[in-house]
Amino acid sequence: MNKLTLGIFATVILVGTGAGLTFKASTARAPFTVTKVQYNGHTHKLLLKTKSARAQNLKVTYKGKTIAQSARAAKHHHFRVKFHGYGTFKVTNGHLTKKVSAKRYATTKPVLRSAKTPAGQQTWQPTVKVPVHSKVVLKFRGKVYHADAQAKQQVTLKIPVRTRLSDQAFRQEQVTVTAKQPHKKTSKLLQRKIGLDFPA
């Protein structure tokens, strides 16, 4: 085989290898980010916005099931999905997966810190730790009580009671509390028995 033939053969190999590398690079999945996570309390849908450097197809899965997918390849995608619970969403292009946990779309569950009955008053006053800018709802004995946590991380509610706090039946009663921040899902339910002291 002369030098000219060897040169042509080497050129063909290099071109073929280069084409192969180019092909693999063009089909590699482009990275993306989930830029916005927002919950709508009226429609009970979650808005997920994504952004990538290159057009691609994405799909959203929840609890192992595909609940949304893009109809065409694009750099920006908007998904509005209806769901139940507080599970983790997964947005994937088949190569890269981004997780969206409940911390990003739901209000943090309230924590019942303490409760007291001031002397001379017939009110039970529980203090609840909640996220700032949240609306707090407490349900007790079939009635609903509201409180706003603006720049505070805890609120104290005043619940009228006529029963002595030492009464055994009163101590076994249930109280439920939820909190909700703007554009987020209502928190998980805090449910506790009255007991004598908090936290139990």
C-alpha positions as CSV (number, residue, x, y, z in Angstrom):
1,M,0.0,0.0,0.0
2,N,1.6,3.3,-1.1
3,K,1.7,6.5,0.9
4,L,-1.2,8.2,-1.0
5,T,-3.5,5.2,-0.3
6,L,-2.5,5.2,3.4
7,G,-3.2,8.9,3.7
8,I,-6.7,8.6,2.1
9,F,-7.5,5.7,4.4
10,A,-6.4,7.6,7.5
11,T,-8.4,10.7,6.5
12,V,-11.5,8.5,6.1
13,I,-11.1,7.1,9.6
14,L,-10.6,10.5,11.1
15,V,-13.6,12.0,9.4
16,G,-15.8,9.0,10.4
17,T,-14.6,9.2,14.0
18,G,-15.3,13.0,14.1
19,A,-18.7,12.5,12.6
20,G,-19.5,9.9,15.3
21,L,-18.4,12.3,18.1
22,T,-20.5,15.1,16.6
23,F,-23.5,12.8,16.4
24,K,-23.2,11.7,20.0
25,A,-22.9,15.3,21.2
26,S,-25.9,16.4,19.3
27,T,-28.1,13.7,20.8
28,A,-26.9,14.1,24.4
29,R,-29.6,15.4,26.7
30,A,-29.2,19.1,27.6
31,P,-29.3,20.1,31.2
32,F,-32.2,22.1,32.6
33,T,-33.5,23.8,35.7
34,V,-36.9,24.1,37.4
35,T,-37.1,27.9,37.7
36,K,-40.5,28.3,39.3
37,V,-42.7,26.2,41.7
38,Q,-46.1,27.8,42.6
39,Y,-49.4,26.2,43.9
40,N,-52.8,27.6,43.1
41,G,-55.3,27.0,45.9
42,H,-58.3,27.6,43.7
43,T,-57.5,25.1,41.0
44,H,-55.5,22.8,43.2
45,K,-52.8,22.7,40.6
46,L,-49.0,23.1,40.8
47,L,-47.2,25.3,38.3
48,L,-43.7,24.1,37.3
49,K,-41.6,26.3,35.0
50,T,-38.4,24.9,33.4
51,K,-35.5,26.5,31.4
52,S,-32.8,24.8,29.4
53,A,-30.1,25.9,27.0
54,R,-31.4,23.8,24.2
55,A,-34.8,22.7,23.0
56,Q,-35.8,19.3,24.4
57,N,-38.8,17.2,25.6
58,L,-39.6,16.9,29.3
59,K,-42.0,14.9,31.4
60,V,-43.3,15.2,35.0
61,T,-43.8,12.2,37.2
62,Y,-45.5,11.9,40.6
63,K,-45.5,8.8,42.8
64,G,-44.2,6.7,39.9
65,K,-46.7,7.9,37.3
66,T,-46.3,10.3,34.4
67,I,-48.8,13.1,34.9
68,A,-47.6,15.6,32.3
69,Q,-45.2,15.8,29.3
70,S,-44.2,18.3,26.7
71,A,-45.9,18.1,23.3
72,R,-42.9,19.5,21.5
73,A,-39.2,20.2,22.2
74,A,-38.6,23.7,23.6
75,K,-36.2,25.7,25.8
76,H,-39.0,26.8,28.2
77,H,-41.8,24.6,29.5
78,H,-44.8,25.3,31.7
79,F,-46.6,22.4,33.4
80,R,-49.8,22.8,35.4
81,V,-50.5,19.6,37.2
82,K,-53.3,18.5,39.6
83,F,-52.4,16.1,42.4
84,H,-53.1,15.0,45.9
85,G,-50.8,14.7,48.9
86,Y,-47.4,16.0,49.6
87,G,-45.1,13.8,47.5
88,T,-42.0,14.6,45.5
89,F,-42.3,15.5,41.8
90,K,-39.7,14.5,39.3
91,V,-39.0,16.4,36.1
92,T,-36.9,14.4,33.6
93,N,-35.6,14.5,30.0
94,G,-34.7,10.8,30.2
95,H,-31.1,11.5,31.1
96,L,-31.3,14.1,33.8
97,T,-33.9,14.3,36.6
98,K,-34.7,17.2,38.9
99,K,-36.7,16.6,42.1
100,V,-39.3,19.0,43.5
101,S,-40.1,18.1,47.1
102,A,-43.0,19.3,49.2
103,K,-40.7,21.9,50.9
104,R,-40.9,23.9,47.6
105,Y,-44.6,23.9,47.1
106,A,-46.3,23.4,50.6
107,T,-46.4,25.4,53.8
108,T,-44.4,23.9,56.6
109,K,-46.5,22.0,59.2
110,P,-47.2,24.0,62.4
111,V,-45.6,23.1,65.7
112,L,-47.6,23.4,68.9
113,R,-45.2,24.9,71.4
114,S,-47.2,25.7,74.6
115,A,-50.6,26.5,76.0
116,K,-51.9,28.3,79.1
117,T,-55.0,29.6,80.8
118,P,-54.3,33.0,82.4
119,A,-55.7,33.5,85.9
120,G,-59.2,34.9,86.0
121,Q,-59.8,34.1,82.3
122,Q,-61.9,31.4,80.7
123,T,-59.7,31.1,77.6
124,W,-57.3,28.5,76.5
125,Q,-54.3,30.1,74.7
126,P,-52.2,27.8,72.6
127,T,-49.0,29.2,71.0
128,V,-48.1,27.7,67.6
129,K,-44.9,28.0,65.6
130,V,-45.7,28.7,61.9
131,P,-44.0,30.2,58.8
132,V,-44.0,33.9,58.4
133,H,-46.7,35.5,56.2
134,S,-49.1,32.5,56.8
135,K,-52.7,32.3,57.8
136,V,-53.4,29.9,60.7
137,V,-56.6,28.0,61.1
138,L,-57.4,26.2,64.4
139,K,-60.4,23.9,64.8
140,F,-61.7,23.0,68.2
141,R,-65.2,21.7,69.3
142,G,-66.6,22.3,65.8
143,K,-65.6,25.9,65.7
144,V,-62.9,27.6,63.5
145,Y,-60.4,30.2,64.8
146,H,-58.1,32.3,62.6
147,A,-54.8,34.1,63.1
148,D,-52.3,35.9,60.8
149,A,-48.6,35.5,61.1
150,Q,-47.1,38.4,59.3
151,A,-43.5,39.0,60.3
152,K,-43.8,36.6,63.2
153,Q,-42.9,33.0,63.5
154,Q,-45.5,32.1,66.0
155,V,-49.0,33.1,67.0
156,T,-51.1,32.7,70.1
157,L,-54.8,32.1,69.8
158,K,-57.4,32.7,72.4
159,I,-60.0,29.9,72.6
160,P,-63.0,30.4,74.9
161,V,-63.5,27.4,77.3
162,R,-65.8,26.9,80.2
163,T,-64.4,23.6,81.3
164,R,-61.6,23.4,83.9
165,L,-58.3,22.4,82.2
166,S,-57.9,19.6,84.8
167,D,-61.0,17.9,83.6
168,Q,-60.1,14.5,82.1
169,A,-62.7,14.8,79.3
170,F,-61.3,18.2,78.2
171,R,-57.7,16.8,78.2
172,Q,-58.8,14.1,75.7
173,E,-60.4,16.5,73.2
174,Q,-58.7,17.0,69.8
175,V,-57.4,20.3,68.3
176,T,-56.3,20.6,64.7
177,V,-54.1,23.4,63.2
178,T,-53.0,24.2,59.7
179,A,-51.1,27.1,58.1
180,K,-51.0,28.5,54.6
181,Q,-48.6,30.8,52.9
182,P,-49.4,32.7,49.6
183,H,-48.9,30.6,46.5
184,K,-48.2,27.5,48.5
185,K,-50.3,24.5,49.5
186,T,-51.9,24.4,52.9
187,S,-49.6,22.6,55.4
188,K,-50.1,19.1,56.6
189,L,-52.6,18.8,59.5
190,L,-51.3,19.2,63.0
191,Q,-53.7,17.1,65.3
192,R,-53.1,16.8,69.0
193,K,-55.0,16.0,72.2
194,I,-55.3,18.9,74.6
195,G,-53.5,17.0,77.4
196,L,-52.1,19.1,80.3
197,D,-49.0,20.7,78.9
198,F,-47.4,21.3,75.5
199,P,-45.4,19.9,74.0
200,A,-46.3,16.4,75.2
